[in-house]
Amino acid sequence: MRRWRTLVVCVLAAIAPAACGAPPATEREPAAATTEKPSQPAYNGLPIPGLEDRPVWSSPGGGIRTAVGLSSSFAFTSGKSLTVMDGATGKKLSSVPLALSDERLYADRPLVLARDGDQRQQPVAVVRYMRVTPASGFQGQQTKYADLVVDNTGRTVWQSPPPDGQSGHTDFYQSDYRVRATFDNYAGSGPKPVLMRPTTITDASGTQVANLEDGNDYSYKRKLYGVYDGKAIAARTEQNSRIDDLMALDLRANGKTAWRLTDVEFIGVFGSTLVAKKNRRERTLVVDYTLDFYDVRTGKLLQSAAYPPRFNCSRPVYDLKTGVVICVGVSVIAIDVAAGKVLWQQPASRGFRPVAAMSGVVYAEVNGSSGSDTFMAVAAQTGKVLADNLPTVPQAVTDDGVALVEHFGEFYGFRVAPSTAPLPSTTT
């Protein structure tokens, strides 16, 4: 009996050691908390030059039409809506439905980034589409281009007001200014969407800061290429001509002409540099061309280079880090904007269609050998092919270096590789 009592007591000692005369067990320090990193999402595509090997997040989705990096977010059009997504997590911040009756009613370049050259100013995304206004009262249904503007949180900043009768004009957004004009979708395939027949420019408060009307002189076309650093780049062009009388109107000085360039063809503004084709004449005949680079703030000529043969720049992409512009026409041509020179030129026989340029790499859609489309990556400064026959490439990159990739019904966020980390955005 005594043996059983002792056994019971000692069994209890496992719970209370002092009951068996054993010294109390030394209390252990609680184990340090371990923080496990979340597992990275699976990605079964090929490595993409310029990006880290594995994504930091993934999210179901697809069907991107066009996308931009919007500070720390992405904005993209898909179907009949505009979506804003957080770049760090892939979380959807907002989705704004567009009054589209048909997806073909987007503008040719439906989504652009606006920042106006002020690094302190948060960028916004502007989607341009053909809005359908239903019939009401004596007014029939109207279909006109309109702008919707969102910030990097997905908040709607501004949108074009409803059409005012049959004037043919709409209010469009241009770098924090409002321009009353019409929109030429064909001309919009160029470096910047072109507003035709601009009449007035107002600031965010509704105060008129410039009047671009010039009477009833129909021998000229009036155009507005955009607003950069508070200056409206406007032009008067003879009918059936591409040669501009180009001028910058200072919107901070009641629309006063800040500078003027004559006999040029506007190509685009990249960073703070305006690029144009300059016609050199002898008497009235054009005998030569140069590719000229101007300071958009002052109109001062910075560099001049020989004009590349058969040059065209219908859909350029601009790499902020290297300052290289990729233009596509008959050839693919890379231009160093800061140095004012052509870096390389290659045939565009595969239908080279740039998608994005970031941190020294240009990504483009090309025609594959089997007739289907594929993608390639090219070094911006040398033209060296870094990868070919890729299934996907980045659509856009945020200011802090996360790239948006779409692959087989999934969105992925990839960090830009450290050796190619992007510089902060300026103007685009």
Protein Blocks (a to p, Z undefined) as FASTA:
>chain_A
ZZmmmmmmmmmmmmmmmlnopacdddddddddddddddddddfbdcdehiafbdfbdced
ehifbdcdehjaccddehjadcdddfklopafbdcddddfbfklpcfblbccdeklpakl
ccddddddddddddehjbccddddddddddfkopafbdcdddehjnopacddeehiacdd
dddfklmmmmbdcdehifbdcdfkopafbdfbebjafkbccddfbdeehiacdddddehi
abdcdddddfkngopafbdcehiacfbdehjaccddddddehjbcfbdcdddddfknopa
fbdcdddehiacfbccddfklopacdddfbccdddfknopafbdcdfklopacfbdcehi
acdddddfkopacdddddfklopafbghiabdcfbdcfkopacddeehiacdddddfklc
ccddfbZZ
